[in-house]
Amino acid sequence: MSGPLDRSFFARDPVVVAPELLGCIVTANGVSVRLTEVEAYREDDPASHSFRGPTKRTAVMFGPAGFLYVYFTYGMHYCANLVCGEDGAGAAVLLRAGEVVEGEALARARRGERVPDRDLARGPARLAQAMGWDRSDDGRDMVGAVRAGAPTASVAGPRTGIMKAADTAWRFAIPGDRFVSPYKRHPKAPGAG
């Protein structure tokens, strides 16, 4: 493994950063995950939380780069993003899935004893839970906590579960990796059904 990624790595367009995060190792709260799937979001993207400008909830997305943006969804789950781009850009990469490579016992304690290894961090809410992240981690500096991994191939496709910009191919995954989550088109997205 190479060393930690510095802030300049994140201070670029999330569409460029996202595929380069595949295979990288993220460490927090005693658990390390090898990223297998991510999604890019920008301020000019109608599917992004930053699309309508900064709010109390989304302030972290507007920089500086390299910080964690954590949000609560569906009244029950947390999801985590790595902030990207220049200060004020409103950009981030959603951490969608990964493989727990260190701290499996701790991840399992957070996720449940009967959860299969494959599902410990496969999906954004599962990944955040395995890492022990919640809203209190919003704004956490992740520079030094993300290490470069072995270079890997990637495939791009539409993002999962969004209604707007549903066909924008900013979901990146390691092809054939068993820790990638299944694609699900939002039932209200244009062309669904």
N, C-alpha and C positions, 0 to 999 in steps of 0.2 A: 504494500500500500504506500502511496505517496503521502505527503504531509497535509496538514489542514489547508483548506481553501481560504484565501484572504478576501477582504471586502471587495476588492476590485473584480473578483470572479462574479460576485452577485450584482455589481453595479453596471449591468448590461441588460439589454432587452430580454425579458423572460422567455421569449420564444427561442432565443439563442441559448440561454442558460439551461432551460428545462431538459433537453436531451443530454446535455453534458453532465447533469446530475445523476443520470442512470448509472448504477454501479457504485456510486459514492456511498460512504458510510456516515450516517448521522448518529450521534451519541448524545443522550440526555437521560438524566435520572436513573443511571445504572443499566441502561439498555442501549444497544447499538443495532441499527437496521441498515441493511444494504438496499438502497432504493431500486425498485424495479419498474415503477410507473409514476408519472407526474403529469400535471396539466398546467399550462401557462395562462395567465390572465393579465390584461392591461387596462388602463383607464379608458381607452377608446373602444373597449370591448363591452357590448351591452350585457354580457353574461357576468361581468366582473363586479364585485362588491364596490369597487372604486369608481364605477361608471358615472355616478351622480356627484362625484367630488368627495372631499373628506368629510367624515362624520366622526362622532366620538368612537363608534364601533370600529371604523376603518382607518383611523388616523395612522396606525403603524404602517399600513400599506403604502403610505406616501413617503416613506424613507426615514432614515437612511437604509441602504441595502444591507442585507445580512442578518436582519432581525426576524423573529418569528411573529407571524400574524395568526392568531388563534381565534376562531369564531365558534359559536354554539349554533347547532342546526337541528331542525325537527323537534325542538324542545327536549332533546336527550343526548346528542352527540357533540363532541368537539372535533374540529378538523384544523390542521396546521398547514401553513404556507411559509415559504422562505421569501422575504421581500427582495425584489430585484429592481434594477434600473437606477436612474439618477434620482436624487432627492426631489420629491414632488411628483414623481411619475405615476404613482398609484398602481404599481405592478408587483406581481408575486407569482410563485410557482407552488401549486397545491401538491402536497406529498400524498399521493394516492395509495401506494402500496409498497411493500418491501418484505425482505426476509430478515428475521431476527438472527443476528450472528453473534451477539454477546448479550448476556443477561437474560437468557431464556426463562429461567425460573422466576425472575421478577416480572417479566412480560406475562408469563402464564398466570401468576398470582393476580395480576391486574385484569387479565382477559378471561380467566376461568380455567380450571384444571382439565376440563374435557375438550377444550378447543384444540383442533388438530394443528400441528406445527404450521402447515400451509396457511392457516387462517389467523395466525397470531397478529399479523400486521397487513393483511390483504384487504384493502379498502381504507379510505381516509379516516373514518371514525375508529376503526380497529387499530390502525397505525398510531393515532394520537393516544388512544387508551393504553396500548402496549408501552408507549414512551412515557406515560404518566403525565401527559400535557392536559391542561385545562385553561380556562380564561386567565388565570393568574400568570400563565406563561406568555401571554400576549405582550410583545415588546422585548422578549428575551433576546439578547445578543447571541447569535449562533456562530459567529466567526470564531474559529478554533474548534467547533463541535462538528464540523462537516469535513471529512477527509476524502481526498480524491481516491477513486477506485480504479480498477483495471478498465481500460477503454472497452467499450461495448457497442454492439450494433443497436440501433433503435428503429422502431416503426412509429409512424404518426397516424393519427386518426381523429375522429370527432370526440369531443369531450363527453363525459358520462353525465346523464341525468339533468341536463340544463335545457331550458325552453328557448332562450334567445341565443343566436349564433350557434345553434346546435350542430351545424355542419363544419364549423371552423376546426381544422385539423391540428389542434394544439394539445392533444393528449399524446404523450410519448411513453413508450414501453419497450422493455427488452423482449424481442420476439421469442416466443416459445417458452418463456420463463414461467414456471408453475406458480410463482408468487404474484403474478399480475392478476388484477381483479377482472371479472367479466364486464364487457361493455353493456350498458343499459341506456337506451334512448328514453328521454322523458316522454311519457305518454301524451303530453300536450305540446310537444315540439312539432313544428311543421313537418309533415311527411310521416309522422309516427302512425303506427297501426297499420 
